[in-house]
Amino acid sequence: MSTSVPRLVVAAPASGSGKTTVATGLMAAFASRGLAVSPHKVGPDYIDPGYHALAAGRPGRNLDAYLCGPERIGPLFLHGARGADLAVVEGVMGLFDGAAGQGELASTAHVAKLLRAPVVLVVDASSQSRSVAALVHGFASWDPQVRVGGVILNKVASDRHEELLREALDASGVPVLGVLRRAEPVSTPSRHLGLVPVPERTAQAVESVRELAERVRAGCDLDALLALARSAPPLPGPAWDPADGVVGAVGAAGPAGSRTDGAAASRPVVAVAGGPAFTFSYAEHAELLAAAGAEVAPFDPLRDEELPAGTAGLVVGGGFPEVYAPELSANEPLRAAVAALAASGAPVAAECAGLLYLARSLDGKPMCGVLDAEARMTDRLTLGYREAVAVGDNVLAAAGTRVRGHEFHRTAVEPAAGGGTGTAAGGGPAWGFTHPVRRVEGWAAGNVHASYLHVHWAGAPGVARRLVSNCSGRPAV
C-alpha cells in the first residue's frame, strides 16, 4: 500500500535563517489558492504549529523521530495529511542537526529521508554573495539521500545583490525558487520560550500570517514549488490510527469531544486544560484519549470556574502559567475543584505547566495545592531530549516503562521530586532519567502524575489507554 501526497520540507543551514517565515507563508499562500494544505513541524515545538494551523486551517502536527520513533514518522505524516492536496513540513535548527550525540536522529534531514520528500533550503543571504554557491553546494551534496530541490534566498538587500546571488548559484544545479527582500520583520513577538502562542494574540497572529503569505506570494515561484512537491514519490505504508495503540480500552472510540447516544454513559469524561495559559499539546493526544474510550472535554482555567460536567480524569499540559499566575490564582473555585478531583481518586496527569499549576504556589501566588511543592521562575533554561523510565506503577505507566521525552522550561519546583504532605502525599518520583544524565524527577503520588517531561503519546500510546482505564469507577464531579 502506498499513498501519494505532494510534499515539501522547508529547511535551512542554521536556526534564524527564516524557516518559519517561509513555511508559514507557503502554507497560507497555497491555502489561499484553494488547496487543502497539511502543516507539519519537525521536532518537539508546540508554538510554530499554532501559526501553521492558522495559516492552513488544519491542525499543526509534529514529526519527531526521537519522541515517536523513526518507524512512526511516515504513518503520522499520512494521518495528518489525509485528504490534503499539499503538505508543507517546517524543519528544525539546521538541516543536519539532530538529537545531541545521536547522529542524524530526529534531524530535518532524517525526517526528509523518512518522508522521501524534496527539501527547499532557506538561506540567509544578508552577508554574502558568491559564497552562497559554496554553502548551497555543500548542503546539497553532503548526504546524497537528501534531495535539495531548490533554494529560497532570504534577506536579500537589493536588485544588484539578487543578481550576484543568482549568478553564483547558476552553476550549482540547485534552482532559485524564491527571493525575499530584507524588510522589517513581521510582527511575531517572542519571550522566554520563543514566539508568543496564537491563542494569546489571535487577532494579531491572523494579521501576521496574512503578511507572511503576501511576502511569500510576492517573492516565491509558487508554481515551481508546487511542481517540486508533486515530484515526491508515493509514500509506502498505512496511515497511523490512534485506535491501534489503545486495544482493549474503555468504551467505544469516537472523535475527540464527541458524545454518542447510548454510548456516552460508558465514556468517562477527561477534562483537558486549554486556553492561553495551557497551549502546549500535540493533536494526537486528544485523538488517543478518544480512541481509548474517553469523552474529551476542553476547558480554560483562566475563565472556567468549574471543571466540565462529569469529569472523571484531568490532563493539564504545558504552556505559560507563569505569565498568567495572578489570573490562575484568582480563579479560586477552579483551583478548589482541581484539588477536590485529585482527592477523590480520579487520575490527574500534568506536564510542565500542569506541574506548576498543581503546586502549592507559583512565584508566591497560590495554586491548586495538589502537590506539596513551590514553583518559581528562574533565569536558567532547561532544554533537551530525555530518556526516562517509570520509577513505580502510576496512572500513566507501569513500573519499568521506558519513554522518550523533552524538557523545555525556565522554572523550578522545590522539591524537584517525590511525595510530601499535600493532597498527593506519599508516592515517589514520576521518572528516573537515564540519558543524558541520571536523576529522578516529578511526582507520582497515588492517582496524580506530574512532571516536567513532555511525552508525545503517539510514541507511547499505552499512556492514554492507562489513563482512561484509571477513570473507570472513579467518582465524577
C-alpha positions in Angstrom: 0.0 0.0 0.0 1.3 3.5 -0.9 -0.1 7.0 -0.8 0.8 10.0 -3.0 0.8 13.3 -1.1 2.7 16.2 -2.7 5.1 17.5 0.0 8.0 19.8 0.7 10.4 20.1 3.6 11.4 23.7 4.4 15.0 23.6 5.9 17.9 25.9 6.5 21.6 25.8 7.2 21.0 27.1 10.7 18.4 28.5 13.1 17.3 32.0 12.4 17.5 31.8 8.6 13.8 32.2 8.1 12.3 28.7 8.0 9.2 29.8 10.0 8.6 32.8 7.8 8.8 30.8 4.6 7.0 27.7 5.8 4.1 29.6 7.3 3.9 31.9 4.4 3.8 29.0 1.9 1.1 27.3 3.9 -1.1 30.4 3.9 -0.3 31.3 0.2 -1.2 27.8 -1.1 -4.3 27.7 1.2 -5.5 31.0 -0.3 -5.3 29.3 -3.7 -7.9 26.8 -2.5 -5.5 23.9 -1.8 -6.0 21.8 1.2 -2.6 22.2 3.0 -1.4 19.9 5.7 1.0 21.7 8.1 3.8 19.8 9.9 6.8 20.7 12.1 9.9 18.6 12.7 10.8 18.3 16.4 9.1 19.0 19.7 7.9 22.6 19.0 4.4 23.5 20.3 4.3 27.1 19.2 5.1 27.1 15.5 2.3 24.5 14.8 -0.2 27.0 16.2 0.8 29.5 13.5 0.8 26.7 10.9 -2.8 25.8 11.9 -3.8 29.4 11.5 -2.2 29.5 8.0 -3.5 26.2 6.7 -6.9 25.8 8.5 -5.9 22.3 9.7 -4.2 21.1 12.9 -0.5 21.7 13.0 1.3 18.4 13.7 4.8 17.4 14.8 7.0 14.8 13.3 9.6 13.9 15.9 11.7 10.8 15.2 13.2 10.8 18.7 9.9 11.1 20.6 7.8 8.8 18.4 10.4 6.6 16.7 11.5 6.7 13.0 9.0 4.0 12.2 6.1 6.2 13.0 7.1 9.3 11.0 5.6 8.1 7.7 2.3 6.9 9.3 1.9 10.0 11.4 2.5 12.2 8.4 -0.1 10.2 6.3 -2.6 10.5 9.2 -2.2 14.3 9.3 -2.1 14.7 5.6 -5.2 12.6 4.9 -7.2 14.4 2.2 -4.6 17.1 1.6 -3.5 18.5 -1.8 -0.1 19.5 -0.4 1.9 19.1 2.8 4.5 21.6 4.0 6.9 20.4 6.7 8.9 23.0 8.6 12.3 21.8 9.7 14.1 22.3 13.0 17.5 24.0 13.5 20.0 23.4 10.7 19.2 20.7 8.1 21.5 18.1 9.6 21.2 19.0 13.3 19.5 16.2 15.3 19.4 14.8 18.8 22.7 15.5 20.5 25.3 12.8 20.2 22.9 10.5 18.1 23.9 11.3 14.6 21.1 12.3 12.2 18.3 11.0 14.5 15.4 13.5 14.6 17.1 16.0 12.3 15.3 17.6 9.4 17.4 15.6 7.0 16.4 12.4 8.8 12.7 13.2 8.6 13.0 14.3 4.9 14.5 10.9 4.1 11.8 9.1 6.0 9.2 11.0 4.1 11.1 10.7 0.7 10.4 14.5 0.4 12.3 17.1 -1.5 13.9 19.9 0.5 13.7 23.6 0.0 16.7 25.3 1.6 16.1 28.8 3.0 19.4 30.7 3.1 20.0 34.0 4.9 21.9 35.8 2.2 22.3 39.1 4.1 26.1 38.9 4.5 27.2 37.0 1.4 27.2 37.0 -2.4 29.3 34.4 -4.3 29.9 32.3 -1.2 26.2 31.3 -1.3 27.1 28.9 -4.0 29.6 27.0 -1.8 27.1 26.9 1.0 24.3 25.5 -1.1 26.6 23.1 -2.9 27.8 21.8 0.5 24.3 21.2 1.9 23.0 19.7 -1.4 25.9 17.2 -1.7 26.5 16.3 2.0 24.0 13.4 2.0 23.0 12.0 -1.4 19.8 10.6 0.1 18.6 14.2 0.9 17.3 15.8 -2.3 17.7 19.6 -2.1 15.3 20.6 -4.9 15.6 24.4 -4.6 16.7 27.3 -2.6 14.8 30.4 -1.3 17.1 33.4 -0.7 16.1 35.4 2.4 17.1 38.9 3.5 18.3 40.0 0.0 19.3 43.7 0.1 18.7 44.9 -3.5 18.3 44.0 -7.2 22.1 44.0 -7.5 22.5 41.7 -4.5 19.9 39.4 -6.0 21.7 39.4 -9.4 25.0 38.4 -7.7 23.4 35.6 -5.8 21.6 34.2 -8.8 24.8 34.4 -10.9 26.7 32.5 -8.2 24.0 29.8 -8.0 23.7 29.2 -11.7 26.4 26.6 -11.7 25.2 24.9 -8.5 22.4 22.8 -10.1 20.0 24.0 -7.4 17.4 26.3 -8.8 16.4 29.5 -7.0 12.7 29.2 -6.2 12.2 32.4 -4.3 13.9 35.7 -3.2 12.7 37.5 -0.1 13.9 41.1 0.4 15.3 42.4 3.6 12.4 44.0 5.3 11.0 44.9 8.7 10.2 41.6 10.5 6.6 40.6 10.6 5.1 41.2 14.0 5.5 37.9 15.8 6.6 38.8 19.3 8.8 36.5 21.3 9.5 35.9 25.0 11.4 33.5 27.2 10.4 30.2 25.4 10.1 31.6 21.8 7.2 33.1 19.9 4.1 34.1 21.8 1.5 31.4 21.1 -1.5 32.1 18.8 -4.2 31.8 21.5 -2.6 34.8 23.3 -2.8 37.1 20.3 -5.2 35.6 17.9 -6.2 38.8 16.0 -2.6 40.0 15.7 -1.5 36.4 14.7 -4.0 36.4 11.9 -2.6 39.6 10.5 1.0 38.3 10.9 0.1 35.2 8.9 -1.6 37.4 6.2 1.6 39.4 5.9 3.8 36.3 5.6 1.5 35.0 2.8 1.8 38.2 0.9 5.6 38.3 1.3 5.9 34.7 0.1 3.5 35.2 -2.8 5.4 38.2 -4.0 8.9 36.6 -3.7 8.4 32.9 -4.5 7.6 30.9 -7.6 4.6 29.0 -6.1 4.0 27.0 -9.3 7.6 25.7 -9.3 7.4 24.9 -5.6 4.1 23.0 -6.2 5.7 21.1 -9.1 8.6 20.2 -6.8 6.2 19.0 -4.1 4.4 16.8 -6.7 7.6 15.2 -7.7 7.7 13.4 -4.3 7.2 9.6 -4.9 4.3 7.7 -3.2 4.9 7.0 0.5 4.5 3.3 1.4 2.6 2.0 4.4 -0.7 2.8 6.1 -1.6 5.9 7.9 -1.3 6.0 11.7 -4.5 5.1 13.5 -4.9 6.1 17.2 -7.1 3.0 17.8 -4.1 0.8 17.0 -2.4 1.8 20.3 -5.4 1.5 22.6 -6.6 -2.0 22.1 -8.8 -3.1 25.0 -9.6 0.5 26.0 -12.7 1.6 27.9 -15.9 2.3 25.9 -16.2 2.9 22.1 -13.9 5.0 20.1 -15.1 8.2 18.6 -13.9 11.7 17.6 -12.5 13.9 20.3 -15.1 15.8 22.3 -18.0 13.8 20.8 -20.9 12.2 22.6 -22.8 9.2 21.2 -26.3 8.4 22.5 -26.3 5.1 24.4 -22.5 5.0 24.5 -21.9 8.3 26.2 -22.6 6.9 29.7 -19.7 4.4 29.3 -17.3 7.0 28.1 -15.5 8.7 31.1 -15.1 12.5 30.7 -11.5 13.5 30.6 -11.1 17.3 31.1 -8.2 18.8 29.1 -6.9 22.2 30.1 -6.5 24.7 27.3 -6.8 28.5 26.7 -3.9 31.0 26.7 -2.2 29.6 29.8 -2.0 25.9 28.6 -1.3 25.9 24.8 1.3 23.0 24.7 -0.4 19.8 23.4 0.0 17.5 20.5 -3.1 17.0 18.3 -2.7 13.2 18.7 -3.2 13.3 22.4 -6.9 14.1 22.2 -7.3 11.6 19.4 -5.7 8.9 21.5 -7.9 9.7 24.6 -11.0 9.5 22.4 -9.8 6.2 20.9 -9.2 4.9 24.4 -12.8 5.5 25.2 -12.9 8.9 26.7 -15.1 11.9 26.0 -12.5 14.7 25.7 -13.8 18.0 27.3 -11.6 21.1 26.9 -11.8 23.9 29.4 -9.9 27.1 30.1 -8.5 27.6 33.6 -8.4 31.3 33.1 -12.1 31.6 32.6 -14.0 28.5 33.7 -14.8 28.3 37.4 -15.8 24.6 37.2 -14.4 21.5 35.6 -16.5 20.1 32.8 -19.6 18.3 34.0 -18.9 14.6 34.8 -15.1 15.0 34.9 -13.6 11.6 35.8 -10.0 12.4 34.8 -7.8 15.5 34.2 -5.0 16.4 31.8 -3.1 19.6 32.3 -0.4 20.0 29.7 2.3 22.6 29.0 2.1 26.3 28.5 2.8 29.6 30.3 1.1 29.6 33.7 4.0 31.8 34.9 2.7 34.6 32.6 -0.9 34.2 34.0 -0.1 33.3 37.6 -2.2 36.1 39.1 -5.3 35.2 37.0 -4.9 31.5 37.6 -4.6 32.1 41.3 -7.6 34.4 41.3 -9.8 31.6 40.0 -10.2 30.1 43.4 -13.3 28.0 42.6 -11.5 26.1 39.9 -8.4 25.6 42.0 -10.6 24.1 44.7 -12.3 21.9 42.1 -9.0 20.5 40.8 -7.8 19.8 44.4 -11.1 18.0 45.1 -10.9 15.9 42.0 -7.4 14.8 42.9 -8.6 14.0 46.4 -11.5 11.9 45.0 -9.1 9.4 43.4 -9.6 10.5 39.8 -6.5 10.3 37.7 -4.7 13.6 37.2 -1.9 13.9 34.6 0.2 17.1 34.4 3.1 18.1 32.2 5.4 21.1 32.9 2.9 24.0 33.1 0.5 21.5 34.7 3.1 20.6 37.3 3.3 24.3 38.3 -0.4 24.6 38.4 -0.7 21.6 40.8 1.9 23.1 43.2 1.1 25.0 46.3 2.3 28.2 44.8 3.8 29.7 41.7 6.0 32.8 42.2 4.2 33.3 45.5 0.7 33.1 44.0 -1.5 30.3 45.5 -2.1 27.4 43.0 -4.1 24.2 43.4 -2.1 22.7 46.3 -2.3 19.2 45.0 1.5 18.9 45.4 3.4 19.9 48.4 5.8 22.0 46.4 6.6 25.5 45.5 7.3 26.7 41.9 9.1 29.8 40.7 10.6 31.4 37.6 14.4 31.2 37.1 17.0 32.6 34.7 18.1 29.1 33.7 16.7 27.4 30.5 16.3 23.6 30.8 16.1 22.2 27.3 16.7 18.9 25.6 15.6 15.3 24.9 15.5 12.8 27.7 15.3 9.1 28.1 13.3 8.0 31.2 11.8 5.1 33.0 8.8 4.9 35.3 10.1 4.5 38.8 6.9 2.8 40.0 3.4 1.9 38.9 1.4 5.1 38.3 -1.7 6.3 36.4 0.2 6.7 33.2 2.7 3.9 33.1 3.7 0.6 34.8 6.9 0.4 36.7 9.8 0.0 34.3 8.1 1.5 31.3 10.6 3.4 29.2 9.7 6.6 27.3 11.5 9.3 25.4 10.5 12.9 26.2 11.6 16.5 26.1 12.2 19.2 28.7 11.6 22.9 27.9 11.2 25.4 30.7 12.7 28.3 32.8 11.1 27.4 36.0 11.9 25.2 39.0 9.9 23.2 41.5 11.1 22.6 45.1 11.4 19.8 46.0 12.0 18.5 42.4 10.7 15.0 43.0 8.9 12.8 45.5 5.8 12.8 47.7 5.0 15.2 50.5 2.2 16.1 52.8 -0.3 17.7 50.4 -3.2 16.1 48.6 -0.8 14.0 46.6 1.1 12.8 49.7 3.3 9.8 49.6 4.4 8.1 46.4 7.7 8.9 44.8 9.3 10.3 41.6 7.5 10.1 38.3 10.5 9.3 36.2 14.1 8.2 36.5 16.1 9.9 33.8 18.7 7.6 32.2 20.0 9.9 29.5 21.8 12.3 29.1 22.1 12.5 32.9 20.8 10.2 35.7 18.4 11.7 38.1 14.8 11.4 39.4 12.1 13.9 38.5 8.5 14.6 39.0 5.7 13.3 41.2 3.8 10.0 41.1 1.6 10.0 44.2 -1.4 7.7 44.1 -3.6 9.0 41.3 -1.5 12.0 40.4 1.3 12.1 37.9 3.1 15.4 37.5 6.4 16.0 35.7 8.4 18.5 33.6 8.8 15.8 31.0 6.8 16.3 27.8 5.9 12.9 26.2 4.4 12.5 22.7 1.7 9.9 23.4 1.9 8.6 19.8 5.3 7.3 20.8 3.8 5.7 24.0 0.1 5.1 23.2 -0.3 3.0 26.3 -0.3 6.2 28.3 -3.8 7.2 27.0 -5.2 3.7 27.5 -3.9 3.5 31.1 -5.2 7.0 32.0 -8.7 6.3 30.6 -8.8 2.9 32.2 -8.0 4.6 35.6 -11.0 6.8 35.1 -13.3 3.7 35.3 -15.2 3.6 38.6 -13.9 6.9 39.8 -16.4 9.4 41.3 -17.3 12.1 38.8 -17.6 15.7 39.7 
